[in-house]
Structures are given as C-alpha cells and as structure tokens.
C-alpha cells in the first residue's frame, strides 16, 4: 500500500471517529401495535376474587405482551381506544409495576379514551408483561410503547 492511500485511510478514519460523539446515549425504541379483545370483561369490580380486567381470558378480554429489557431505562406505554380499557405493567413475579385504570362508566364504548403508564426503574435483564384489557369498550385498541435506555 502506498503512503498516500494509508494517509487517506487514517484521515478518513479519524474524521469518522470525530463525527461519532463519545458516550452518546442510546436512542429510544418505540413500537405500535393493535390489540383485539372482542368481549368486555364480564365480572363486576365488587367480586372479591377479581382485582381487575387483567384477570380475564387471553385474546377474549385481554392481550398480553412479554417484554425483556437489555439495559436500564424508562418505559412508557399509551393505550388508545373507545369505551373503557385498562393498561398494566407487571414484573416477572406478577406484581403490578404500573397501572392506568381510568373509570369510564357510562361511556358505552363510543367515546375515545386514553390510558398511559410510565415506569422509570427498568433494570438490565428485567422481564415484564404489558397487559391491556377491555373493561367495557369496543373490540380493538392501539398500544404504543417506548423504552428509553438510561443515558451514560
């Protein structure tokens, strides 16, 4: 290799390295998806053995999505729907890490609604489950979630 080519490669490599900021924070990751839960949760909240519509039947009254996080960061999720839906984040042990349960009684499934949760304590390697459930709403809803890795 001649000296000019070597000098050119070294200068291009140096310019590329200078263009990438050292320790730049990882970018947030966002996903949007539709869920279907065609039947509203059939149990009244006054029944002592049921704590919420998240205890309903998968693909009938609720939708669950397992999540694994490779780094520390903040998780936010937003659910848009018509009627009355709820949104939960459970940890690997089944404990509620975050919940949005706005009561929209009397909505009859026609008015738009929105639920949002934020959880700022995601640890590296952590496993969670995002659960959306139809309490008394239309059969479909949309979920958008974002994981923002902790900056260095």
C-alpha positions as CSV (number, residue, x, y, z in Angstrom):
1,X,0.0,0.0,0.0
2,X,1.4,3.4,-0.8
3,X,1.8,6.2,1.7
4,X,-0.9,8.4,0.2
5,X,-3.5,5.7,0.5
6,X,-2.5,5.0,4.0
7,X,-2.6,8.7,4.9
8,X,-6.1,9.0,3.3
9,X,-7.4,5.9,5.2
10,X,-6.1,7.3,8.5
11,X,-7.6,10.8,7.9
12,X,-11.0,9.3,6.9
13,X,-11.0,7.0,10.0
14,X,-10.2,9.9,12.2
15,X,-12.9,12.1,10.7
16,X,-15.5,9.3,11.2
17,X,-14.4,8.8,14.8
18,X,-14.7,12.5,15.5
19,X,-18.2,12.6,13.9
20,X,-19.5,10.0,16.4
21,X,-19.9,11.5,19.9
22,X,-18.2,9.5,22.6
23,X,-20.7,8.1,25.1
24,X,-23.7,9.1,23.1
25,X,-26.9,8.0,24.8
26,X,-28.7,5.1,23.1
27,X,-31.9,6.0,21.2
28,X,-35.4,5.3,22.4
29,X,-37.1,2.3,20.9
30,X,-40.8,2.6,20.1
31,X,-43.4,0.1,18.9
32,X,-47.0,0.5,18.0
33,X,-49.5,-2.4,17.6
34,X,-53.2,-3.1,17.5
35,X,-54.9,-5.4,20.0
36,X,-58.2,-7.2,19.8
37,X,-60.3,-8.2,22.8
38,X,-63.8,-8.6,21.5
39,X,-65.6,-9.3,24.8
40,X,-65.6,-6.8,27.7
41,X,-64.5,-8.3,31.0
42,X,-67.7,-9.9,32.4
43,X,-67.0,-9.6,36.1
44,X,-68.2,-6.7,38.3
45,X,-65.5,-5.0,40.4
46,X,-67.4,-5.9,43.5
47,X,-66.4,-9.6,43.2
48,X,-63.7,-10.1,45.8
49,X,-61.6,-12.7,43.9
50,X,-61.1,-10.4,40.9
51,X,-58.9,-7.4,41.1
52,X,-59.2,-6.1,37.6
53,X,-59.9,-7.0,34.0
54,X,-56.3,-8.1,33.6
55,X,-57.5,-11.4,35.1
56,X,-59.7,-12.0,32.1
57,X,-59.2,-14.6,29.3
58,X,-56.3,-14.1,26.8
59,X,-57.4,-13.0,23.3
60,X,-61.0,-12.7,24.5
61,X,-61.0,-9.9,27.1
62,X,-57.2,-9.1,27.3
63,X,-53.9,-9.1,25.4
64,X,-50.5,-9.6,27.0
65,X,-47.1,-8.8,25.6
66,X,-43.9,-10.1,27.2
67,X,-41.1,-7.6,27.3
68,X,-37.4,-8.1,28.1
69,X,-35.1,-5.1,28.6
70,X,-31.3,-5.5,28.0
71,X,-30.4,-2.2,29.7
72,X,-31.6,0.2,32.4
73,X,-34.1,2.8,31.4
74,X,-37.6,4.2,31.4
75,X,-40.7,2.5,29.9
76,X,-43.8,4.4,28.8
77,X,-46.9,2.9,27.2
78,X,-50.1,4.5,25.9
79,X,-53.3,2.8,25.0
80,X,-56.0,4.5,22.8
81,X,-59.4,3.0,22.5
82,X,-63.2,3.6,22.5
83,X,-65.1,2.8,25.7
84,X,-63.3,1.7,28.8
85,X,-60.0,-0.2,28.6
86,X,-57.2,-0.6,31.2
87,X,-53.4,-0.8,30.9
88,X,-50.9,-2.6,33.2
89,X,-47.3,-3.4,33.5
90,X,-46.4,-6.4,35.6
91,X,-42.9,-7.5,36.8
92,X,-41.6,-11.1,36.4
93,X,-43.1,-12.0,39.8
94,X,-46.6,-10.9,38.7
95,X,-46.6,-7.7,40.8
96,X,-48.1,-4.5,39.3
97,X,-45.3,-2.1,38.4
98,X,-47.6,0.4,36.8
99,X,-51.4,0.7,36.1
100,X,-53.8,3.0,34.4
101,X,-57.4,2.3,35.3
102,X,-59.5,5.3,34.5
103,X,-63.1,4.5,35.2
104,X,-65.3,5.4,32.2
105,X,-68.6,4.0,33.3
106,X,-71.5,5.0,31.2
107,X,-69.3,5.5,28.1
108,X,-70.9,2.6,26.3
109,X,-67.9,2.2,24.1
110,X,-68.4,5.2,21.9
111,X,-66.2,7.9,23.3
112,X,-62.4,7.8,22.7
113,X,-60.2,7.2,25.7
114,X,-56.5,7.0,26.5
115,X,-54.5,5.3,29.3
116,X,-50.8,5.9,30.0
117,X,-48.3,4.3,32.3
118,X,-44.6,5.3,33.0
119,X,-42.1,3.1,34.8
120,X,-38.7,4.7,35.4
121,X,-37.0,1.8,37.2
122,X,-36.3,-0.8,34.5
123,X,-33.2,-2.8,35.3
124,X,-30.9,-4.5,32.8
125,X,-32.2,-8.0,32.1
126,X,-35.6,-7.3,33.6
127,X,-38.7,-9.1,32.3
128,X,-42.1,-7.6,32.3
129,X,-45.6,-8.1,30.9
130,X,-47.6,-5.4,29.3
131,X,-51.4,-6.2,29.7
132,X,-54.2,-4.3,28.0
133,X,-57.8,-5.4,28.7
134,X,-61.3,-4.5,27.6
135,X,-63.3,-3.5,30.6
136,X,-66.3,-2.1,28.7
137,X,-65.2,-0.9,25.3
138,X,-65.0,-1.6,21.6
139,X,-63.2,-4.7,20.4
140,X,-60.0,-3.1,19.3
141,X,-57.4,-0.7,20.7
142,X,-53.9,0.5,19.9
143,X,-50.8,0.4,22.0
144,X,-47.7,2.5,21.6
145,X,-44.8,1.9,23.9
146,X,-41.3,3.5,24.2
147,X,-38.3,2.2,26.0
148,X,-35.7,4.9,26.6
149,X,-32.3,3.5,27.7
150,X,-30.6,5.3,30.5
151,X,-28.0,7.8,29.2
152,X,-24.4,7.3,30.1
